[in-house]
């Protein structure tokens, strides 16, 4: 057999796919169906008016089926530039905007403009695992940046860790996996740290539409020199439920986007045209609908916060956007606990061990006490059921020790 890439072989497998394998052949009792809190993606289709508009695009607009410009449709780039300028109080031009096949591709393309194998970035831990996976795939070191008890990254640690090899500091706010919303002053402080070191601040705001705060979350775009340091990333997957249509964005200096164009043309040529047209339509027509979605997510955030507060020994470390990040009370690693929760309570969550380096690689043992609960697809009744099942597990800790290995066979009803 021909050789495999050493970098890819050393990259961890996709955690969400790993979790799906835990339940792939499992039969759950009718009275206790599976509740899936593992993935941060809407499971419902886009709203009906958007689907109707998309159907018209497919049937009546021939260019929907063609390649478009590598950096995106001009109308979407202009729409983003205008709306982001208004929302952030800054000057963003269409040539500052590129459209990508999802926000993960936006991250990959941005990193390609910054770093080569042997370079490094600072990545807060707990980290978003796809960011770490891409770094490993291309030979860029992801240096763990510790977070403080409130799950915000530590700027003093960043000052100690940053050096000539570090080409960017990466932040996600609201955060995946912790849900933490980074204060505007902290984001500005990190921009200053990056600027002083000659690095970029890569700010992923995929979940900005579900931020609990009113008004803009930061003032970075009000700086006329923002292009010198800021790379902003965004996704339309969450706000408009366009997960399968793969539409994301980069906002950065035009000369950086000219370099990103080389990467994008080599990988996807262009983002899917239908998704781009849908995003444009959504920006122009779905503002009130998105506001309603935000209000519902905030209600669910309040519900899971209240529910977790009733569970002895559980500690909420961060909560926001789609996520509750918790510390569990059991004397076993979170990866084993997560598998046991499938068996004993029909709950699928991701363990903290998927969001940071292993102890033998310099990681904190704290990840073994942590779990991510992605609650956005659970209504109030579903979240009440989640709380009851966690309470049952807490009341009978022996249930948590039933999984010693990955689930591989169908489970009997219990």
N, C-alpha and C positions, 0 to 999 in steps of 0.2 A: 504494500500500500504506500502511496506517496506520502511524504511527511506533512504533518499539521503545523500551523503557525504556533510557535512557542508562546507568543503573547496571548493568542486566543485560548490555547489550552490552559493557560494560567488564569484566565478570567472566570469568575464565578458564574454559574448558570443563572438565567433569569429567575428571580425569587418568586414572582407571581406565578410563573409556569410551574415552578417547584411546588408551590402550595396547591395548585390545581391538581397535581398528581396525587396529593394526599387524599383527595376525595373522588378521583376519576371513576373508580369502580365501587364506590361505597353506596350501600343502600341505607337510607336513614328511616327511622320509624315514622309512620304517618303523623303521630302526635308530636314529633319533634323534628320537623324538616330542617334542612341546612339553612343557616343564616350566614351569608357570605360578607364578611367585613374585611376582605383581603385586598381589594383593588380600588384605587382612587379614580374611578371612571364612571360616568353616568351609564345606567343600563337601559334607560328609556330612550326612544328616538327623539330627534329634534321636534320642537313644537309643530303642530299641524300647519300653521300658516307658512312656516319655513319649508316644510316638506312639499307643500303645494307649489311654492315658488321654485323649488328645486326641480320638481317634475316638469314645470314649464320650461326651465332652462334645458333640461335633457331633451325635451321634445321639439323645442322651437328655436334654440340658439346653437347653431352648428359648431361654433368655436368652443362650446363646452367640451367637446370630444377631442380637442386638438392640444398639442403642446402650446404652452404660453411662454412668455419671457422667463428666463431663468430666475430672475429676482422677483418675479411675481407680477400679477395683473396691475397695470397702472392705477385703475380705479380703486383697488383695495389698498395699495400703498398710499394713495392720496387720502383715502378715508381714514386710515390709521393715523397718518401724520396730522390731519386736522383735529381729530377727536382727542388724540393723546396730547397735543399741544394745549388744547382747552382744559383737559382734565388735570394735567400736571403743571400748568402755568408756565410752559416753556415754548421754545421755538424748535419744532421738529418738521422737517421737510420730507416730501415723498422720496427723495434720493437717499434719505437716512434709513429707509425701511426696506427690508427684504422679506419675502414670504417663503416659508419652508414647509416641508411635509411633516408637520408636527413640531412640537417644541423640543423633543429629543434631538431631531435633526438640526434645529436652531443651535442647540448646545454644541453638537458635534462640529457644525460648520464654523461657529465662533472659535472653538478651541483650535481648529485647523489653522485659523489665521494667526494664532498666538504662539503655539508651542510645537516643538518637535520632540522626538524620543530623547529622553534624558532631562527634559524640562519638568516643571512641577506646577501644580496649582494648590491653593489652600481650599480644602473642602470641609465645611463644618460637619462634626459628628454629633448626633446621628446624621448620616448622609442619605441623600437620594441615591439608591443603588445604581440606577442607570447612568448617573454621572460617573460613579466609580468604575462601572463596567467599561465605559468608553475610554476612560483614562488608561485602564489596564490594557485594553485592546490596542491602543496606539502607542503604548510605551511612555506615557506621561505620568509622573508620580503624583498621586493624590495624597497630599500631606494632611493628616487629620487635624482639624482646627477645633479645639475643645469648646463646648458650650457651657454656659453658666447654669446654675440651678433653674433659672426661668426659661431655659432652652434657647437663649439667644447667644450667638457666637461671642467669644471673648476677644475684644480688640487688643488687650495687652498680650495675649497669647499670639495673636496675629503679628504684632510687632516683633515678637521674639522669633517667630518661625519664618517670616518673609526674608527672602534673600535673592541673589542674582538669578537663581534658577526658577524662581516663582514668577510665572507670567500672568497670573490672575488670582483674584479671590472670588469664589463663587458663593453667592447667597441666594436663598429661596425664601420669599416672604409673600403671603403666609407660607409657612414652611411645610414641606413634605420631607420627613414623616411626622414632625412634632406638632404641627398646627400653629406654632408660635408666630405672632405678628411682630415684626421688628420695628422698633420705634424709629421715627424719621431721623432723630439725632444720631442713633447708632448706625444707620445706613450711611449717613453723611460722614461719620467718623471712618467707616471702612473705605469710603471713596477717597478720603484723605490719605489713609494708609497706603492704598494701592497707588495713588498718584505719586506719593513721595518715593515709592520704591520703583517707579517706572513700570508698574503693572496695570492690568485692567481690573475693573470691578464688573463681574458678570452677574447681573441681577435677574433672576428668574421670577417672574410675577404671574405664573400660570393661574394662580388662585386669587388674583387680586379682586375679582368680581364678588368674592365672598368674604372679603375683609370686614370685620365687625366695626371698624372705625369709619366715621364719616369724613368726607373730603379726601384729598390726595394723601397717599401713604408716605411720600417723601418729596423732597424739593430738588432732587438732583438735576432735573431738566431745566430748572430756573437758572442754572449756571450757564452762561453763554459758552463756556468751554467744556461742556459735558462730553462732547465727542472725544476729548483727549483721554478719558478714563472709563466712561460708562458703555457697557454693552447690555442692552435690555432684551429679555426673552419673554415670549408670550405664547399662549395656546388658545385656540378657539374650541378645543375639545370639551372644555368644561362649561363655559358660559352658554354655548349654543348646542351642546350635545353632539358635536361633529366628530366624535372620536374616530369613526371609520373613514372619515374624509380627509384626515391628516393635514390640518392647516395650522401652522404656527408662524411666528414672526421674530425677526431680529431688528432692533433699532440700534444703529451704530453709525460711526463716521462713514461717508461714502467710499473713501479709499479702502476701508476695511471690508465693506460689502463687495467691492470689486474683487478682492481676494477670495471672499466667501463664494462668489459666483463660480469660481473654478471648481471648488469642492462640490457645490450643488449640481453643476452641470455634469460632473462625473458620476454622481450618485443617483440622482432622480430626474435630472434635466429640469424639471419644474415641479412645484407642488400641484396636486390634482386640481384641475381647473374648476370642477364642480364645487369642491370645497371652498375655493377662493371666492367664487361667485356667491355661495351661500353665506360666507362670512361677511361679504360686502352688504348683502341684503339684510343680514341680521343686525349689523351695526346701524343701519338706517331705519330699521323697523321694530327691533325687539327690545329697546331700552326698558319699557315698563315690564315686559315679561321677565327679563333678567333681574330686575329689582324684586319681583315676586319670588324668583328662585333664591335670591340672596336671603330674603326674609325667612323663607322656609328652612334654609340651611342654618340660619342663626337660631331658629326654634329647635332644630334637631341638636345643635351644639348645646343649647341650654338643657335639653332633655337628657343627653348622655352625661353632661356634667353633674346634673342632679342625681342621676341614677348611680354613677360611680361613687358619689359622696356617701351613699348608704352602705357601701361594701367595706367591711372591716379589713384593714391591711392593705387595701388598694390605694395607690397614690397617683393622682392626675398630675403629670409632669408638664403637659402642654395640650392645648385644645384650640382648634380654629380651622377655618375652611372645611375640609372634608375629614379631619383627623382628630382623634383623641390618642395621645401617647401616654402610656401608663406604666407604673411599676407594680408588679404583681407580688403577692405575699408568700409564694410557694418556694420550697427548698429544692428547686430543680431548674435547669437552664430553660430559657424561654423557647428554644426550638423544640425541646421535648414537651414543654407545657402546651405549645400551640398544637402539636399533634394530639396530645391527650384531650384538648378541648374539642377537637373534631369528634373523637370517639365518645366522650362522655356527655358532651353538651351540644353537639351538632353546630359548633361555632367555628368558622374559619377566619383566623386573624394571622397577621405576620409577626414573627418574633423579632425582638430587638437585635438578635444576632445577625439578621440580614441587613442591618443599617450601620454597621461599623466593623472595623478589623477585629479578628480573633485575638484573644489575649496573647497567644504565641507570636503574633505579629505586631505587638505593641498596643493592642486595643484594650479598652476598659472592660473589666468583668461586669460592669453595670449593665451592658447590653443583654446579659443573661437574665436580668430581672425585668426586662422591658418588653412591651407589646405595642403594636400599632393597630388601632381599631379605625377602619375607614367607614364612617357612619353615614355618609351622604345618601346612600341608597336605602336607608331605613327610615320609615315613618315613625310617628310617636308610639304606635302599638308595637312595631318591631323593636324599637329601642327599649321599651318596657320588658319585652321578652328577653332581650340580651341581658338586661340587668338581672332578671330572675334566674337565668341560667348561670350567670357568673356568681350569684348568691348561692345557688345550689352547689357549685364547685367549691366555693369558699367554705361552706358548711361541712363539706366532706372532702378534706384534702387528699384522702387516699385515691380519689378518682383522678387526681392530677398526675399520679405516678404510674398510670397504666400503660403509657406509651414509652417503650424503651428504644424503638427503632421506627423509621419512616413507615407510614401506613402503606400496605401493599396488597391487602386482600379485602374483599367485601366484609363489612361488619354486620353482625347480627343486630336485630332490634334490641333495644335495652330500655 
